[in-house]
Amino acid sequence: MIYSDSKYVTGAFNLGWIENWRVSGWRNAAKTPVAKQDLWHELLATMDSYEITWQWVKGHADNPLNNHTDALAQIAARSEFLLADTAEAVLTIVARH
């Protein structure tokens, strides 16, 4: 299971938006191109190797795991040793935990 405080990300999978985008040539309900298509394609390709359930959690609502993730992200953002920001890197890290 992957938890996210992004309703955009969890909705893409849980509400079927991503399938609609595929069918519509990667255009959203407003008929404009879906943002960051390259990342969506990479995420989809990487997900083929995993069985994933997406769960939304409210951000900044004193959720201990979300708070911990935010703290780790802030530390990483200040680090000179950032991992590549790819779907494969993220899912590999998630799969280890």
The first five atom37 places (N, CA, C, CB, O) and aatype in JSON, in Angstrom:
{
  "aatype": [12, 9, 18, 15, 3, 15, 11, 18, 19, 16, 7, 0, 13, 2, 10, 7, 17, 9, 6, 2, 17, 1, 19, 15, 7, 17, 1, 2, 0, 0, 11, 16, 14, 19, 0, 11, 5, 3, 10, 17, 8, 6, 10, 10, 0, 16, 12, 3, 15, 18, 6, 9, 16, 17, 5, 17, 19, 11, 7, 8, 0, 3, 2, 14, 10, 2, 2, 8, 16, 3, 0, 10, 0, 5, 9, 0, 0, 1, 15, 6, 13, 10, 10, 0, 3, 16, 0, 6, 0, 19, 10, 16, 9, 19, 0, 1, 8],
  "atom_mask": [
    [1, 1, 1, 1, 1],
    [1, 1, 1, 1, 1],
    [1, 1, 1, 1, 1],
    [1, 1, 1, 1, 1],
    [1, 1, 1, 1, 1],
    [1, 1, 1, 1, 1],
    [1, 1, 1, 1, 1],
    [1, 1, 1, 1, 1],
    [1, 1, 1, 1, 1],
    [1, 1, 1, 1, 1],
    [1, 1, 1, 0, 1],
    [1, 1, 1, 1, 1],
    [1, 1, 1, 1, 1],
    [1, 1, 1, 1, 1],
    [1, 1, 1, 1, 1],
    [1, 1, 1, 0, 1],
    [1, 1, 1, 1, 1],
    [1, 1, 1, 1, 1],
    [1, 1, 1, 1, 1],
    [1, 1, 1, 1, 1],
    [1, 1, 1, 1, 1],
    [1, 1, 1, 1, 1],
    [1, 1, 1, 1, 1],
    [1, 1, 1, 1, 1],
    [1, 1, 1, 0, 1],
    [1, 1, 1, 1, 1],
    [1, 1, 1, 1, 1],
    [1, 1, 1, 1, 1],
    [1, 1, 1, 1, 1],
    [1, 1, 1, 1, 1],
    [1, 1, 1, 1, 1],
    [1, 1, 1, 1, 1],
    [1, 1, 1, 1, 1],
    [1, 1, 1, 1, 1],
    [1, 1, 1, 1, 1],
    [1, 1, 1, 1, 1],
    [1, 1, 1, 1, 1],
    [1, 1, 1, 1, 1],
    [1, 1, 1, 1, 1],
    [1, 1, 1, 1, 1],
    [1, 1, 1, 1, 1],
    [1, 1, 1, 1, 1],
    [1, 1, 1, 1, 1],
    [1, 1, 1, 1, 1],
    [1, 1, 1, 1, 1],
    [1, 1, 1, 1, 1],
    [1, 1, 1, 1, 1],
    [1, 1, 1, 1, 1],
    [1, 1, 1, 1, 1],
    [1, 1, 1, 1, 1],
    [1, 1, 1, 1, 1],
    [1, 1, 1, 1, 1],
    [1, 1, 1, 1, 1],
    [1, 1, 1, 1, 1],
    [1, 1, 1, 1, 1],
    [1, 1, 1, 1, 1],
    [1, 1, 1, 1, 1],
    [1, 1, 1, 1, 1],
    [1, 1, 1, 0, 1],
    [1, 1, 1, 1, 1],
    [1, 1, 1, 1, 1],
    [1, 1, 1, 1, 1],
    [1, 1, 1, 1, 1],
    [1, 1, 1, 1, 1],
    [1, 1, 1, 1, 1],
    [1, 1, 1, 1, 1],
    [1, 1, 1, 1, 1],
    [1, 1, 1, 1, 1],
    [1, 1, 1, 1, 1],
    [1, 1, 1, 1, 1],
    [1, 1, 1, 1, 1],
    [1, 1, 1, 1, 1],
    [1, 1, 1, 1, 1],
    [1, 1, 1, 1, 1],
    [1, 1, 1, 1, 1],
    [1, 1, 1, 1, 1],
    [1, 1, 1, 1, 1],
    [1, 1, 1, 1, 1],
    [1, 1, 1, 1, 1],
    [1, 1, 1, 1, 1],
    [1, 1, 1, 1, 1],
    [1, 1, 1, 1, 1],
    [1, 1, 1, 1, 1],
    [1, 1, 1, 1, 1],
    [1, 1, 1, 1, 1],
    [1, 1, 1, 1, 1],
    [1, 1, 1, 1, 1],
    [1, 1, 1, 1, 1],
    [1, 1, 1, 1, 1],
    [1, 1, 1, 1, 1],
    [1, 1, 1, 1, 1],
    [1, 1, 1, 1, 1],
    [1, 1, 1, 1, 1],
    [1, 1, 1, 1, 1],
    [1, 1, 1, 1, 1],
    [1, 1, 1, 1, 1],
    [1, 1, 1, 1, 1]
  ],
  "atom_positions": [
    [[0.85, -1.17, 0.0], [0.0, 0.0, 0.0], [0.89, 1.23, 0.0], [-0.96, 0.0, 1.22], [1.88, 1.29, 0.72]],
    [[0.52, 2.2, -0.81], [1.21, 3.48, -0.81], [0.24, 4.53, -0.3], [1.75, 3.84, -2.23], [-0.87, 4.68, -0.81]],
    [[0.68, 5.26, 0.71], [-0.1, 6.35, 1.28], [0.38, 7.66, 0.67], [0.02, 6.38, 2.83], [1.58, 7.87, 0.49]],
    [[-0.56, 8.52, 0.36], [-0.21, 9.83, -0.2], [-1.19, 10.87, 0.33], [-0.22, 9.8, -1.75], [-2.37, 10.59, 0.53]],
    [[-0.66, 12.08, 0.54], [-1.55, 13.17, 0.92], [-1.98, 13.96, -0.31], [-0.87, 14.1, 1.94], [-2.52, 15.06, -0.2]],
    [[-1.75, 13.39, -1.49], [-2.15, 14.02, -2.75], [-3.41, 13.34, -3.28], [-1.01, 13.95, -3.79], [-3.37, 12.19, -3.72]],
    [[-4.52, 14.06, -3.25], [-5.74, 13.51, -3.82], [-5.64, 13.37, -5.33], [-6.94, 14.4, -3.45], [-6.32, 12.53, -5.93]],
    [[-4.79, 14.18, -5.94], [-4.56, 14.09, -7.38], [-3.94, 12.73, -7.73], [-3.65, 15.24, -7.86], [-4.37, 12.07, -8.68]],
    [[-2.95, 12.32, -6.97], [-2.28, 11.05, -7.24], [-3.19, 9.88, -6.9], [-0.96, 10.95, -6.44], [-3.37, 8.99, -7.73]],
    [[-3.77, 9.87, -5.71], [-4.61, 8.74, -5.34], [-5.87, 8.68, -6.21], [-5.01, 8.82, -3.86], [-6.33, 7.6, -6.56]],
    [[-6.42, 9.84, -6.56], [-7.59, 9.88, -7.43], [-7.31, 9.36, -8.82], [0.0, 0.0, 0.0], [-8.17, 8.75, -9.45]],
    [[-6.11, 9.6, -9.3], [-5.74, 9.11, -10.64], [-5.94, 7.61, -10.72], [-4.29, 9.48, -10.98], [-6.36, 7.1, -11.76]],
    [[-5.64, 6.91, -9.65], [-5.76, 5.45, -9.65], [-7.09, 4.98, -9.08], [-4.63, 4.84, -8.87], [-7.75, 4.13, -9.68]],
    [[-7.48, 5.52, -7.95], [-8.68, 5.03, -7.27], [-9.98, 5.46, -7.94], [-8.68, 5.51, -5.85], [-11.0, 4.76, -7.82]],
    [[-9.97, 6.58, -8.64], [-11.19, 7.07, -9.29], [-11.17, 6.85, -10.8], [-11.38, 8.54, -8.99], [-12.07, 7.29, -11.51]],
    [[-10.14, 6.18, -11.28], [-10.09, 5.81, -12.68], [-9.67, 6.91, -13.64], [0.0, 0.0, 0.0], [-9.82, 6.76, -14.86]],
    [[-9.16, 8.01, -13.11], [-8.77, 9.11, -14.0], [-7.71, 8.68, -14.98], [-8.28, 10.3, -13.2], [-7.74, 9.07, -16.15]],
    [[-6.76, 7.86, -14.52], [-5.64, 7.49, -15.37], [-6.12, 6.7, -16.59], [-4.63, 6.67, -14.58], [-5.58, 6.86, -17.68]],
    [[-7.11, 5.86, -16.4], [-7.67, 5.12, -17.55], [-8.36, 6.07, -18.51], [-8.66, 4.03, -17.07], [-8.25, 5.92, -19.73]],
    [[-9.07, 7.05, -17.97], [-9.71, 8.05, -18.83], [-8.67, 8.84, -19.61], [-10.58, 9.01, -17.98], [-8.87, 9.15, -20.78]],
    [[-7.55, 9.17, -18.95], [-6.49, 9.92, -19.64], [-5.91, 9.1, -20.78], [-5.37, 10.31, -18.65], [-5.66, 9.63, -21.87]],
    [[-5.71, 7.82, -20.53], [-5.16, 6.95, -21.59], [-6.1, 6.92, -22.8], [-4.95, 5.5, -21.05], [-5.67, 7.09, -23.94]],
    [[-7.37, 6.72, -22.53], [-8.37, 6.63, -23.6], [-8.49, 7.94, -24.36], [-9.73, 6.23, -23.03], [-8.71, 7.94, -25.58]],
    [[-8.36, 9.06, -23.66], [-8.55, 10.37, -24.28], [-7.25, 10.97, -24.84], [-9.15, 11.34, -23.27], [-7.19, 12.16, -25.13]],
    [[-6.22, 10.14, -24.98], [-4.97, 10.65, -25.51], [-4.23, 11.55, -24.53], [0.0, 0.0, 0.0], [-3.58, 12.51, -24.93]],
    [[-4.35, 11.23, -23.26], [-3.68, 11.97, -22.19], [-4.16, 13.41, -22.09], [-2.19, 11.94, -22.39], [-3.38, 14.36, -21.94]],
    [[-5.49, 13.54, -22.19], [-6.14, 14.83, -21.95], [-7.08, 14.65, -20.76], [-6.92, 15.34, -23.23], [-7.69, 13.59, -20.59]],
    [[-7.19, 15.69, -19.95], [-8.03, 15.6, -18.76], [-9.47, 15.97, -19.1], [-7.49, 16.52, -17.66], [-9.82, 16.17, -20.27]],
    [[-10.31, 16.06, -18.08], [-11.74, 16.35, -18.31], [-11.95, 17.7, -18.96], [-12.5, 16.3, -16.99], [-12.96, 17.92, -19.63]],
    [[-11.01, 18.63, -18.77], [-11.11, 19.95, -19.4], [-10.55, 19.94, -20.82], [-10.36, 20.99, -18.55], [-10.46, 20.98, -21.47]],
    [[-10.17, 18.74, -21.3], [-9.64, 18.57, -22.66], [-8.26, 19.18, -22.85], [-10.59, 19.17, -23.67], [-7.83, 19.41, -23.99]],
    [[-7.56, 19.46, -21.75], [-6.19, 19.97, -21.83], [-5.23, 18.83, -21.51], [-5.98, 21.19, -20.86], [-5.61, 17.87, -20.83]],
    [[-3.99, 18.92, -21.97], [-3.04, 17.83, -21.71], [-2.8, 17.62, -20.2], [-1.71, 18.12, -22.41], [-2.69, 18.58, -19.44]],
    [[-2.73, 16.37, -19.81], [-2.44, 16.02, -18.43], [-1.02, 16.49, -18.11], [-2.59, 14.48, -18.19], [-0.09, 16.26, -18.9]],
    [[-0.85, 17.14, -16.98], [0.46, 17.65, -16.57], [1.4, 16.5, -16.22], [0.32, 18.59, -15.36], [0.97, 15.46, -15.72]],
    [[2.67, 16.69, -16.5], [3.75, 15.77, -16.12], [3.51, 14.36, -16.67], [3.89, 15.72, -14.6], [3.71, 13.37, -15.96]],
    [[3.09, 14.27, -17.92], [2.82, 12.97, -18.53], [4.02, 12.04, -18.46], [2.4, 13.16, -19.97], [3.85, 10.83, -18.3]],
    [[5.22, 12.58, -18.59], [6.41, 11.74, -18.54], [6.5, 10.99, -17.22], [7.68, 12.58, -18.75], [6.9, 9.82, -17.19]],
    [[6.14, 11.66, -16.12], [6.19, 11.0, -14.81], [5.08, 9.97, -14.66], [6.09, 12.05, -13.7], [5.29, 8.92, -14.06]],
    [[3.89, 10.27, -15.19], [2.8, 9.31, -15.15], [3.17, 8.04, -15.93], [1.5, 9.93, -15.72], [2.92, 6.93, -15.46]],
    [[3.76, 8.22, -17.11], [4.17, 7.06, -17.91], [5.22, 6.23, -17.19], [4.7, 7.51, -19.28], [5.16, 5.0, -17.19]],
    [[6.17, 6.9, -16.58], [7.22, 6.19, -15.85], [6.64, 5.44, -14.65], [8.3, 7.16, -15.39], [7.01, 4.3, -14.39]],
    [[5.74, 6.09, -13.94], [5.11, 5.45, -12.79], [4.32, 4.22, -13.23], [4.18, 6.44, -12.05], [4.42, 3.16, -12.6]],
    [[3.55, 4.34, -14.29], [2.77, 3.2, -14.78], [3.67, 2.04, -15.21], [1.89, 3.63, -15.96], [3.38, 0.89, -14.9]],
    [[4.76, 2.35, -15.9], [5.68, 1.3, -16.34], [6.31, 0.6, -15.14], [6.77, 1.88, -17.24], [6.49, -0.62, -15.15]],
    [[6.64, 1.36, -14.11], [7.27, 0.8, -12.92], [6.27, -0.02, -12.11], [7.87, 1.91, -12.06], [6.64, -1.03, -11.51]],
    [[5.03, 0.41, -12.09], [4.0, -0.27, -11.3], [3.7, -1.68, -11.8], [2.73, 0.54, -11.31], [3.17, -2.49, -11.05]],
    [[4.03, -1.97, -13.04], [3.76, -3.3, -13.58], [4.4, -4.41, -12.75], [4.26, -3.39, -15.01], [3.93, -5.54, -12.76]],
    [[5.45, -4.08, -12.03], [6.17, -5.07, -11.23], [5.62, -5.2, -9.81], [7.63, -4.71, -11.17], [6.11, -6.02, -9.04]],
    [[4.62, -4.41, -9.46], [4.11, -4.38, -8.1], [2.58, -4.43, -8.09], [4.6, -3.12, -7.37], [1.93, -4.03, -9.05]],
    [[2.04, -4.93, -6.99], [0.61, -4.84, -6.76], [0.42, -3.71, -5.74], [-0.01, -6.21, -6.25], [0.83, -3.84, -4.59]],
    [[-0.2, -2.63, -6.18], [-0.26, -1.42, -5.35], [-1.7, -1.04, -5.06], [0.47, -0.26, -6.04], [-2.57, -1.06, -5.94]],
    [[-1.93, -0.69, -3.81], [-3.18, -0.07, -3.39], [-2.82, 1.34, -2.95], [-3.89, -0.9, -2.22], [-1.87, 1.54, -2.2]],
    [[-3.59, 2.31, -3.42], [-3.32, 3.71, -3.11], [-4.29, 4.17, -2.03], [-3.45, 4.6, -4.37], [-5.5, 3.96, -2.13]],
    [[-3.74, 4.8, -0.99], [-4.55, 5.27, 0.14], [-4.24, 6.74, 0.4], [-4.29, 4.42, 1.41], [-3.09, 7.12, 0.61]],
    [[-5.28, 7.56, 0.39], [-5.1, 8.98, 0.7], [-5.1, 9.18, 2.2], [-6.21, 9.84, 0.04], [-5.9, 8.57, 2.92]],
    [[-4.2, 10.03, 2.69], [-4.19, 10.47, 4.09], [-4.15, 11.99, 4.09], [-2.97, 9.86, 4.87], [-3.53, 12.6, 3.22]],
    [[-4.78, 12.58, 5.04], [-4.8, 14.03, 5.12], [-3.43, 14.54, 5.54], [-5.88, 14.5, 6.11], [-2.88, 14.12, 6.56]],
    [[-2.88, 15.44, 4.75], [-1.58, 16.02, 5.07], [-1.69, 17.06, 6.18], [0.0, 0.0, 0.0], [-2.73, 17.69, 6.34]],
    [[-0.63, 17.22, 6.93], [-0.56, 18.23, 7.99], [-1.7, 18.08, 8.99], [-0.57, 19.63, 7.39], [-2.23, 19.07, 9.5]],
    [[-2.07, 16.83, 9.25], [-3.18, 16.57, 10.17], [-2.74, 15.71, 11.34], [-4.34, 15.88, 9.43], [-3.53, 15.0, 11.95]],
    [[-1.45, 15.8, 11.65], [-0.87, 15.08, 12.77], [-0.92, 13.56, 12.58], [-1.6, 15.44, 14.04], [-1.03, 12.81, 13.55]],
    [[-0.82, 13.12, 11.33], [-0.67, 11.7, 11.04], [0.82, 11.37, 11.22], [-1.18, 11.34, 9.58], [1.65, 11.92, 10.5]],
    [[1.17, 10.49, 12.16], [2.58, 10.25, 12.47], [3.42, 9.84, 11.25], [2.68, 9.17, 13.52], [4.53, 10.34, 11.09]],
    [[2.91, 8.96, 10.4], [3.68, 8.54, 9.23], [3.82, 9.66, 8.21], [3.04, 7.32, 8.58], [4.87, 9.81, 7.6]],
    [[2.76, 10.44, 8.03], [2.83, 11.56, 7.09], [3.8, 12.61, 7.61], [1.44, 12.17, 6.87], [4.57, 13.19, 6.84]],
    [[3.77, 12.87, 8.91], [4.71, 13.83, 9.51], [6.16, 13.35, 9.34], [4.39, 14.03, 11.01], [7.05, 14.14, 9.02]],
    [[6.37, 12.06, 9.55], [7.71, 11.49, 9.4], [8.18, 11.6, 7.95], [7.72, 10.02, 9.86], [9.33, 11.96, 7.69]],
    [[7.3, 11.3, 7.02], [7.64, 11.39, 5.6], [7.96, 12.83, 5.22], [6.5, 10.86, 4.73], [8.93, 13.07, 4.49]],
    [[7.18, 13.77, 5.71], [7.46, 15.19, 5.43], [8.83, 15.59, 5.97], [6.36, 16.09, 6.05], [9.58, 16.3, 5.31]],
    [[9.15, 15.13, 7.19], [10.46, 15.46, 7.78], [11.59, 14.86, 6.95], [10.54, 14.94, 9.24], [12.6, 15.53, 6.72]],
    [[11.43, 13.61, 6.5], [12.45, 12.99, 5.66], [12.6, 13.72, 4.33], [12.1, 11.52, 5.41], [13.72, 13.89, 3.84]],
    [[11.5, 14.15, 3.76], [11.55, 14.88, 2.48], [12.28, 16.21, 2.66], [10.12, 15.13, 1.94], [13.06, 16.61, 1.79]],
    [[12.04, 16.89, 3.77], [12.73, 18.16, 4.02], [14.23, 17.95, 4.21], [12.14, 18.84, 5.25], [15.03, 18.74, 3.72]],
    [[14.6, 16.89, 4.91], [16.02, 16.58, 5.08], [16.65, 16.25, 3.73], [16.21, 15.39, 6.07], [17.73, 16.74, 3.4]],
    [[15.97, 15.43, 2.95], [16.5, 15.05, 1.63], [16.64, 16.26, 0.72], [15.59, 14.01, 0.97], [17.61, 16.36, -0.04]],
    [[15.68, 17.17, 0.78], [15.73, 18.36, -0.08], [16.94, 19.23, 0.23], [14.44, 19.18, 0.07], [17.45, 19.92, -0.65]],
    [[17.41, 19.2, 1.47], [18.57, 19.99, 1.87], [19.89, 19.24, 1.67], [18.44, 20.41, 3.33], [20.96, 19.82, 1.82]],
    [[19.8, 17.96, 1.32], [20.99, 17.13, 1.19], [21.65, 17.3, -0.17], [20.64, 15.67, 1.42], [20.98, 17.59, -1.16]],
    [[22.94, 17.11, -0.2], [23.65, 17.13, -1.48], [23.65, 15.75, -2.12], [25.09, 17.63, -1.28], [24.15, 15.58, -3.23]],
    [[23.09, 14.76, -1.44], [23.08, 13.39, -1.93], [21.66, 12.92, -2.24], [23.73, 12.45, -0.92], [21.2, 11.92, -1.68]],
    [[20.97, 13.62, -3.1], [19.59, 13.26, -3.44], [19.56, 12.04, -4.34], [18.89, 14.44, -4.13], [20.41, 11.88, -5.23]],
    [[18.58, 11.17, -4.1], [18.33, 10.07, -5.01], [17.68, 10.61, -6.27], [17.44, 8.98, -4.35], [17.09, 11.69, -6.27]],
    [[17.79, 9.86, -7.34], [17.1, 10.24, -8.57], [15.6, 10.26, -8.28], [17.44, 9.26, -9.75], [15.08, 9.34, -7.65]],
    [[14.93, 11.29, -8.74], [13.49, 11.45, -8.5], [12.73, 10.73, -9.61], [13.09, 12.95, -8.44], [12.21, 11.35, -10.53]],
    [[12.68, 9.4, -9.49], [11.99, 8.61, -10.49], [10.99, 7.7, -9.81], [12.99, 7.79, -11.33], [11.1, 7.41, -8.62]],
    [[10.03, 7.27, -10.57], [9.03, 6.35, -10.03], [9.69, 5.06, -9.58], [7.94, 6.06, -11.07], [9.33, 4.5, -8.55]],
    [[10.66, 4.59, -10.35], [11.34, 3.34, -10.0], [12.05, 3.47, -8.67], [12.33, 2.95, -11.09], [11.99, 2.56, -7.85]],
    [[12.73, 4.59, -8.44], [13.44, 4.8, -7.18], [12.46, 4.81, -6.01], [14.24, 6.12, -7.21], [12.72, 4.19, -4.98]],
    [[11.35, 5.5, -6.17], [10.35, 5.59, -5.1], [9.75, 4.22, -4.8], [9.24, 6.58, -5.47], [9.67, 3.82, -3.64]],
    [[9.32, 3.51, -5.84], [8.69, 2.2, -5.61], [9.69, 1.18, -5.07], [8.07, 1.67, -6.91], [9.31, 0.31, -4.3]],
    [[10.93, 1.28, -5.45], [11.97, 0.39, -4.9], [12.12, 0.63, -3.41], [13.32, 0.61, -5.63], [12.21, -0.32, -2.63]],
    [[12.16, 1.9, -3.01], [12.27, 2.22, -1.59], [11.04, 1.74, -0.83], [12.45, 3.73, -1.39], [11.17, 1.17, 0.26]],
    [[9.85, 1.96, -1.38], [8.61, 1.55, -0.74], [8.57, 0.03, -0.59], [7.38, 2.04, -1.54], [8.15, -0.49, 0.44]],
    [[9.01, -0.68, -1.62], [8.97, -2.15, -1.58], [9.87, -2.72, -0.5], [9.37, -2.71, -2.93], [9.62, -3.81, 0.01]],
    [[10.92, -2.0, -0.14], [11.86, -2.48, 0.89], [11.27, -2.33, 2.29], [13.18, -1.72, 0.79], [11.76, -2.96, 3.22]],
    [[10.25, -1.52, 2.44], [9.73, -1.23, 3.79], [8.39, -1.81, 3.96], [9.67, 0.25, 4.05], [7.79, -1.66, 5.03]]
  ]
}
